Amino acid sequence: MHYILSQVESGLKTCQSSGWLKIESAEYKTVRDGRIHVQFNHDS
């Protein structure tokens, strides 16, 4: 299960860095209960 979450988290970061996700600043945090928390930082 943790492996799958790691792949999803990695995929989200890949999409972000590739410009597929229009997110300027975000932090992806995988928590123990199996959910991925995405923290959006809006500086503008």
C-alpha positions in Angstrom: 0.0 0.0 0.0 2.8 2.4 0.9 4.5 1.6 -2.4 1.3 2.6 -4.3 1.1 5.8 -2.4 4.7 6.6 -3.1 4.1 6.1 -6.8 1.0 8.4 -6.7 2.9 11.0 -4.8 5.8 10.8 -7.2 3.4 11.0 -10.2 1.8 14.2 -8.7 5.2 15.8 -8.4 6.2 14.7 -11.9 3.0 16.3 -13.3 3.7 19.5 -11.3 7.3 19.8 -12.5 6.3 19.0 -16.1 3.7 21.8 -16.1 0.7 19.5 -16.4 -0.5 20.7 -13.0 -0.7 24.5 -12.8 0.4 24.6 -9.2 3.2 27.1 -8.4 3.9 25.8 -5.0 2.5 22.7 -3.3 3.7 20.1 -0.8 2.7 16.5 -1.0 2.7 14.7 2.3 1.8 11.0 2.6 0.3 10.2 6.0 0.0 6.9 7.8 -3.8 6.4 7.2 -3.1 6.1 3.5 -4.1 9.5 2.3 -2.0 12.0 0.5 -2.3 15.6 1.8 -1.6 18.3 -0.7 -0.8 21.7 0.9 -1.1 24.6 -1.5 0.9 27.7 -0.7 -0.6 30.8 -2.2 2.0 33.5 -1.9 0.4 35.9 -4.5 
